[in-house]
Amino acid sequence: MRESDWDLLERLAPGARAIGADERRWLTKSEQLIAISTQSRDIYPVMDHSRGHGCWLYDLQGNEYLDVSSGVAVRALGVRYQPLVEFEREIAHVVEELPGQDFDHLPQVLLAERLAATAPGTFDKQVFFTTSGGRAVETALKAAMDNTKRFRFVAFRPAFHGRTGFALSLTASKAVHRQHFPSALPIVRVPFSYCFRCPYGLKPDSCDAYCADQVTDACEKEGQDIAGVVVEPVAGEAGIVPAHPIFMAKLRRIADQLGAWLIVDEVQTGLGRTGRWWAIEHFGVVPDAICSAKALGVGWPLGATITRSPMFSRGSRHSETFSAEPRQALLSLFYLREVEDKGYLENACRMGEVLMAGLRSLVEKHDCVGDARGIGLMAGIEIVDGKKSNRPDHVLRDEILKAAVHRERLLALGAGERGGYQIVIAHIQRAHVGPADQPRFNLPQMLIEKGSHVLVADRVGQLIDEYLHLGR
């Protein structure tokens, strides 16, 4: 860090300079003071908050990393995207906070109008702003309950929709997420459309999305008083698992038959990562509600729920203190305009093809890479103990991940059930990875250039080569 940055920290928190760039001491301090969440301090370094550009981040020692996690799908435009930095300076005079739940202001109204215009469907829509993806899901659930006067939902396994309240009731990714936390809603649970690991032993080219039919069967047994069917078009934490091509269309028909809402969780997938504004567009389906966050806030905590109008039957059915504050709303409007004007959706499609070609070559070359999958710049590979069995190999996945971070300087994440065996690579401009239960995946940023995607696939391939050569 620069001396001026150390001076700033010392002025605000005396003693910071005495520790300096001693990573071990900062890790110890973090472990003592910051409640455990999803940190993997044995893998990831202490990052330098004062540096970064595009797809590149730095640790306290000055080592440079290619970020293939996109800030867990948040930094769609990368780090310190210069047009955004300049725009932030331009709006420095704008009021920081106006309680949007009580007072209307123009940036909030205009952002709602813009988001509603991006969402599929010709019906009237309304938008509710929140501070996170989980809260966006909570809002959609309450809206569905308010409109249908029911409170049972269909959700899938694996699935991730948040870690709080109603949203946690839907989540089925890892046992640790829900252990000792009671469910707040009755859930009809059905296996997700995970074609590589089809629970019915079927093949995607001939199954007619049989998995979707199980929703009807399950509801007949457990209850047809369904308020909503909640689904990720691409299951993110499960390991970047795109649904079967006709899965969503079948869910739409089933929801209509049940008189229920179809709610799509696009917290990770939404606003450009897959090459469309919304991943559900790839399936040609119009949902009743879309949940968004991450990329929407351009680095700030902002989420949104978009539903058919009216969202709620009357006032005070739902509210939040922070609701697309003026500066946040302007930054999000800037993001939407920039993505459209600069052709970043098209770039995500083109670079996604480059990335997927590289990842598929790993499947062809290595017996331990069972699958490569994704849409646009939301992609990943699944690590197995050999294609004959296709059993998940969590140990090898973790070895590759650690080496990717420590030796190849790739900031990647892992994803999946039961300990993780996938490696995630995702960006609109960059790459992103999922939880520690599946193999690892990447979520690159939307602005990413061809060379960076080739670099990601090549580096992962080199690491696998090395482990196989060592007899792993």
C-alpha positions in Angstrom: 0.0 0.0 0.0 1.0 3.6 -0.5 2.3 5.6 2.5 -0.7 7.8 2.3 -3.0 4.8 2.7 -1.1 3.7 5.8 -1.4 7.2 7.1 -5.1 7.2 6.6 -5.5 3.9 8.5 -3.3 5.1 11.3 -5.3 8.3 11.6 -8.6 6.4 11.8 -7.4 3.3 13.7 -4.1 4.0 15.6 -1.9 0.9 15.7 -2.5 -0.3 12.1 0.9 0.9 10.9 2.7 -1.0 13.6 1.3 -4.3 12.1 2.1 -3.1 8.6 2.1 -5.8 5.9 2.5 -8.7 8.3 -0.1 -11.0 6.8 0.0 -13.5 9.6 -0.8 -10.9 12.2 -3.7 -9.5 10.2 -5.1 -13.1 9.7 -4.9 -13.7 13.4 -6.6 -10.4 14.1 -9.3 -11.1 11.6 -10.0 -14.6 13.1 -10.3 -13.1 16.6 -12.6 -10.2 15.6 -14.6 -11.1 12.6 -17.3 -13.8 13.1 -16.8 -16.8 10.9 -18.8 -16.7 7.7 -17.4 -18.4 4.5 -13.7 -17.4 4.9 -11.0 -19.8 3.9 -8.0 -18.2 5.5 -5.8 -21.2 4.7 -6.3 -20.5 1.0 -6.8 -16.8 0.4 -4.4 -14.0 1.3 -5.2 -10.7 3.0 -6.1 -8.4 0.1 -4.9 -4.8 -0.4 -8.0 -2.7 -0.3 -6.2 0.3 -1.9 -5.2 -1.3 -5.2 -6.9 -3.0 -8.1 -7.8 -2.5 -11.7 -9.9 -4.4 -14.2 -9.6 -8.1 -13.6 -6.6 -7.7 -11.3 -6.3 -7.5 -7.5 -3.3 -7.4 -5.1 -2.4 -8.8 -1.7 -0.5 -7.0 1.1 2.8 -8.2 -0.3 2.0 -6.7 -3.7 1.3 -10.0 -5.5 -1.0 -9.6 -8.5 -4.0 -12.0 -8.9 -6.4 -12.6 -11.8 -9.8 -12.4 -10.2 -12.0 -15.1 -11.6 -14.7 -14.7 -9.0 -15.9 -11.3 -9.9 -16.3 -10.5 -6.3 -18.8 -13.4 -6.0 -20.6 -12.1 -9.1 -20.7 -8.5 -7.8 -18.0 -6.8 -9.9 -19.4 -7.2 -13.3 -17.4 -4.2 -14.6 -14.3 -5.2 -12.7 -12.2 -3.2 -10.2 -12.1 0.6 -10.5 -13.8 0.7 -13.9 -12.7 4.2 -14.9 -15.9 5.5 -16.4 -17.7 4.4 -13.2 -15.0 6.1 -11.0 -15.4 9.3 -12.9 -19.2 9.1 -12.6 -18.9 8.7 -8.9 -17.0 11.9 -8.7 -19.7 13.6 -10.9 -22.4 12.6 -8.4 -20.5 13.4 -5.2 -22.9 16.3 -4.4 -25.9 14.0 -4.4 -27.7 13.4 -1.1 -26.4 10.1 0.5 -29.7 8.9 1.8 -33.4 9.5 1.4 -35.7 6.9 3.0 -37.2 5.5 -0.1 -39.8 3.5 1.8 -41.4 6.9 2.8 -40.3 9.4 0.2 -40.1 9.1 -3.6 -37.0 10.5 -5.4 -36.2 10.6 -9.1 -33.2 8.2 -9.3 -35.2 5.5 -7.5 -38.2 5.9 -9.8 -36.1 5.9 -12.9 -34.2 2.8 -11.8 -37.4 1.0 -11.2 -38.6 2.0 -14.7 -35.4 0.8 -16.3 -35.4 -2.5 -14.5 -39.0 -3.2 -15.3 -38.2 -2.6 -18.9 -35.4 -5.2 -18.9 -37.6 -7.9 -17.4 -39.5 -10.3 -19.7 -43.3 -9.9 -20.1 -45.6 -7.3 -21.5 -47.7 -6.9 -18.3 -47.3 -4.0 -15.9 -44.6 -4.5 -13.4 -43.5 -3.1 -10.0 -40.1 -3.0 -8.3 -39.2 -3.3 -4.6 -35.6 -2.3 -3.6 -33.6 -4.1 -0.9 -30.1 -4.4 0.3 -29.2 -8.0 -0.6 -30.1 -11.0 -2.7 -31.6 -12.9 0.2 -33.9 -9.9 1.0 -34.9 -9.7 -2.7 -36.0 -13.4 -2.4 -37.8 -12.7 0.9 -39.7 -9.9 -0.9 -40.8 -12.1 -3.8 -42.0 -14.8 -1.4 -44.1 -12.3 0.6 -45.5 -10.9 -2.6 -46.5 -14.4 -3.8 -48.1 -15.1 -0.4 -50.0 -11.8 -0.4 -51.3 -12.3 -3.9 -52.2 -16.0 -3.7 -53.2 -16.1 0.0 -51.1 -19.3 0.3 -47.8 -20.0 1.9 -46.4 -23.3 0.6 -43.6 -23.2 -2.0 -41.9 -25.6 -4.4 -38.1 -25.4 -4.2 -35.3 -27.6 -5.5 -32.3 -29.6 -4.3 -29.6 -28.4 -4.7 -30.6 -24.7 -4.5 -29.3 -21.6 -2.8 -31.6 -18.6 -2.1 -30.1 -17.0 1.0 -29.4 -17.7 4.6 -32.1 -15.9 6.5 -35.8 -16.4 7.3 -38.0 -17.5 4.5 -35.1 -17.6 2.0 -33.3 -20.1 4.2 -36.3 -22.4 4.1 -35.8 -22.7 0.3 -32.0 -23.3 0.4 -30.8 -26.8 0.1 -27.1 -26.6 -0.7 -25.2 -27.7 2.4 -26.4 -29.0 5.7 -24.4 -26.4 7.6 -26.6 -23.7 6.2 -29.7 -25.0 7.9 -28.6 -27.2 10.8 -30.5 -26.1 14.0 -32.3 -23.4 12.1 -36.0 -24.3 11.8 -37.8 -23.9 8.5 -40.1 -20.9 8.4 -42.2 -22.2 5.5 -43.6 -25.5 4.3 -41.6 -26.6 1.3 -42.2 -29.2 -1.4 -38.7 -30.3 -2.3 -37.8 -31.8 -5.7 -34.5 -32.6 -7.3 -33.1 -29.9 -9.6 -32.4 -30.3 -13.3 -28.8 -31.5 -12.8 -28.2 -33.3 -16.0 -24.6 -34.4 -15.4 -25.8 -36.1 -12.2 -29.4 -36.9 -13.1 -31.0 -38.5 -10.1 -33.2 -40.5 -12.4 -30.4 -41.9 -14.5 -31.7 -40.3 -17.7 -30.0 -38.5 -20.6 -30.8 -34.8 -21.4 -31.3 -35.4 -25.2 -34.1 -37.9 -24.5 -35.6 -37.3 -21.1 -38.0 -34.5 -22.0 -37.1 -32.8 -18.7 -38.6 -35.6 -16.7 -37.4 -33.9 -13.5 -39.9 -31.1 -14.0 -42.7 -33.6 -14.1 -41.8 -34.6 -10.5 -43.0 -31.2 -9.3 -46.6 -32.1 -10.2 -46.2 -35.6 -8.6 -44.8 -34.1 -5.4 -47.5 -31.5 -5.1 -50.2 -34.1 -5.5 -48.7 -36.0 -2.6 -47.7 -33.0 -0.3 -50.2 -30.3 -1.2 -51.3 -28.3 -4.2 -51.9 -25.0 -2.2 -48.7 -23.6 -3.7 -47.9 -19.9 -3.6 -44.9 -20.1 -5.8 -42.3 -22.2 -7.6 -38.8 -20.8 -6.8 -35.9 -21.7 -9.0 -32.5 -20.6 -10.3 -32.2 -20.7 -14.1 -28.5 -21.6 -13.4 -28.0 -23.1 -10.0 -25.0 -21.1 -8.8 -23.8 -22.5 -5.5 -24.7 -26.0 -6.7 -21.8 -25.6 -9.1 -23.0 -23.5 -12.1 -25.7 -25.9 -13.2 -27.8 -24.6 -16.1 -31.3 -26.1 -16.2 -32.4 -28.5 -19.0 -33.4 -26.4 -22.0 -37.2 -27.1 -21.5 -37.2 -27.4 -17.7 -38.2 -23.8 -17.2 -41.0 -24.0 -19.8 -42.5 -27.0 -18.0 -42.2 -25.2 -14.6 -44.1 -22.2 -16.1 -47.0 -24.5 -17.2 -47.0 -26.3 -13.8 -47.1 -23.0 -11.9 -50.0 -21.9 -14.1 -51.9 -25.1 -13.4 -51.4 -24.7 -9.7 -52.3 -21.0 -9.7 -48.9 -20.2 -8.3 -46.2 -17.7 -9.1 -43.0 -18.7 -11.0 -40.2 -16.9 -9.1 -36.7 -16.9 -10.6 -33.7 -16.2 -8.4 -31.3 -14.2 -10.7 -29.1 -12.8 -7.9 -26.0 -14.4 -9.5 -27.2 -14.7 -13.0 -28.9 -11.5 -13.6 -28.0 -8.2 -15.4 -25.7 -9.5 -18.1 -23.5 -12.3 -16.8 -25.0 -14.9 -19.1 -25.1 -12.6 -22.2 -28.8 -11.5 -21.6 -30.2 -9.2 -19.1 -31.7 -12.2 -17.4 -30.8 -15.8 -17.7 -34.4 -16.8 -17.9 -34.5 -15.2 -21.3 -32.3 -18.1 -22.6 -35.3 -20.4 -21.9 -38.0 -18.2 -23.5 -40.0 -18.1 -20.3 -41.8 -15.2 -18.6 -41.7 -15.4 -14.8 -44.0 -13.7 -12.3 -41.1 -12.4 -10.2 -37.4 -11.9 -10.7 -35.0 -11.5 -7.8 -31.8 -9.5 -8.4 -28.8 -8.1 -6.5 -25.0 -8.5 -6.7 -24.2 -6.8 -10.1 -27.1 -4.4 -9.7 -25.3 -2.4 -6.9 -22.0 -2.0 -8.8 -20.1 -2.8 -5.6 -22.7 -1.4 -3.2 -25.4 -3.4 -1.3 -28.5 -3.2 -3.5 -31.0 -5.7 -4.5 -34.4 -5.6 -6.3 -37.5 -7.7 -6.8 -39.4 -7.2 -10.0 -43.0 -8.7 -10.1 -46.2 -8.4 -12.0 -48.3 -5.4 -10.7 -49.5 -5.0 -8.0 -46.8 -6.5 -5.9 -48.6 -6.1 -2.7 -52.3 -5.7 -1.9 -51.9 -2.6 0.3 -49.3 -0.5 2.1 -47.1 -1.7 5.0 -47.1 -5.3 3.8 -43.3 -5.0 3.4 -40.7 -2.3 3.9 -37.0 -1.6 4.3 -35.1 1.4 5.7 -32.6 1.4 2.9 -34.2 1.4 -0.6 -32.1 2.4 -3.6 -30.7 5.5 -2.1 -30.1 8.4 -4.6 -26.4 7.7 -5.2 -26.9 3.9 -5.4 -29.7 4.3 -7.8 -27.7 6.6 -10.0 -24.8 4.2 -10.0 -27.1 1.3 -11.0 -28.6 3.4 -13.8 -25.1 4.1 -15.0 -24.3 0.4 -15.0 -27.3 -0.5 -17.0 -26.6 2.3 -19.6 -22.9 1.3 -19.8 -23.6 -2.4 -20.4 -26.1 -1.5 -23.1 -24.0 1.3 -24.8 -20.7 -0.6 -24.7 -22.1 -3.9 -26.0 -21.1 -5.9 -22.9 -24.0 -8.3 -23.3 -22.7 -9.3 -26.7 -19.2 -9.5 -25.2 -20.3 -11.9 -22.5 -21.7 -14.1 -25.2 -18.6 -14.0 -27.3 -16.1 -14.4 -24.5 -18.3 -17.1 -22.9 -17.8 -19.2 -26.1 -14.1 -18.7 -25.8 -14.1 -19.6 -22.1 -16.3 -22.7 -22.6 -14.1 -23.9 -25.5 -11.1 -23.8 -23.2 -13.0 -25.6 -20.4 -14.4 -28.3 -22.6 -10.9 -29.0 -23.9 -10.0 -29.8 -20.2 -12.8 -32.4 -20.2 -11.4 -34.0 -23.4 -7.9 -34.0 -22.1 -8.2 -35.0 -18.4 -10.0 -38.0 -16.9 -10.5 -36.0 -13.7 -12.5 -33.3 -15.3 -16.0 -34.8 -15.6 -17.9 -31.9 -17.0 -17.7 -28.3 -18.2 -20.8 -26.2 -18.3 -22.2 -22.7 -18.2 -24.0 -19.9 -20.1 -22.1 -16.9 -21.2 -19.6 -15.8 -18.6 -21.0 -18.1 -15.9 -19.1 -21.3 -16.2 -17.3 -24.1 -14.4 -15.7 -27.5 -14.4 -16.5 -30.5 -12.2 -13.6 -32.5 -10.7 -14.1 -36.3 -10.4 -12.0 -39.3 -9.5 -12.3 -40.6 -13.1 -14.9 -40.6 -15.8 -15.7 -44.2 -15.3 -17.3 -43.5 -11.9 -17.7 -39.7 -12.1 -17.6 -39.6 -8.3 -16.9 -36.1 -7.0 -13.3 -35.6 -5.9 -13.3 -33.0 -3.2 -9.7 -33.5 -2.3 -8.3 -32.9 -5.7 -10.6 -30.0 -6.2 -9.2 -28.3 -3.1 -5.6 -29.1 -4.1 -6.2 -27.5 -7.5 -7.9 -24.5 -5.9 -5.1 -23.9 -3.4 -2.5 -24.1 -6.2 -4.5 -21.8 -8.4 -4.4 -19.2 -5.7 -0.9 -19.7 -4.3 1.0 -20.5 -7.4 -1.0 -19.3 -10.4 -2.4 -16.2 -8.7 -6.0 -17.0 -9.7 -8.6 -15.9 -7.3 -11.1 -18.7 -7.8 -13.9 -20.2 -5.6 -15.4 -23.6 -5.2 -19.0 -24.7 -5.3 -21.3 -27.7 -4.8 -22.8 -30.1 -2.4 -21.2 -32.3 0.2 -17.9 -30.5 0.5 -17.5 -29.2 -3.0 -15.9 -30.6 -6.2 -16.4 -27.8 -8.7 -14.3 -24.9 -9.8 -16.3 -21.8 -10.8 -15.2 -19.2 -13.4 -17.5 -16.3 -14.1 -17.5 -12.6 -15.1 -19.4 -10.3 -17.1 -16.0 -9.0 -17.2 -14.5 -11.6 -14.9 -14.6 -15.0 -13.3 -16.4 -16.3 -10.2 -16.6 -19.5 -8.2 -19.1 -21.1 -5.9 -19.2 -22.7 -2.4 -16.9 -25.2 -0.9 -19.1 -28.2 -1.6 -18.8 -28.8 -5.3 -15.9 -28.7 -7.7 -14.8 -25.2 -8.6 -16.2 -22.8 -11.1 -15.5 -19.4 -12.6 -17.6 -16.2 -13.0 -15.6 -13.7 -15.1 -16.4 -10.1 -15.6 -18.3 -8.8 -18.5 -15.5 -6.7 -19.9 -13.0 -9.5 -19.9 -10.9 -9.9 -23.0 -10.1 -13.1 -24.9 -6.6 -13.4 -23.6 -7.7 -13.5 -20.0 -10.2 -16.3 -20.6 -7.7 -18.3 -22.4 -5.2 -17.7 -19.6 -7.7 -19.0 -17.0 -8.4 -22.3 -18.9 -4.7 -22.7 -19.6 -3.6 -22.2 -16.0 -6.2 -24.6 -14.7 -5.1 -27.1 -17.3 -1.4 -26.7 -16.3 -2.3 -27.3 -12.6 -4.2 -30.5 -13.5 -1.3 -31.7 -15.6 1.1 -31.2 -12.7 -1.0 -33.1 -10.2 -1.5 -36.0 -12.6 2.3 -36.0 -13.4 3.0 -36.2 -9.7 0.9 -39.4 -9.6 -2.1 -37.8 -7.8 
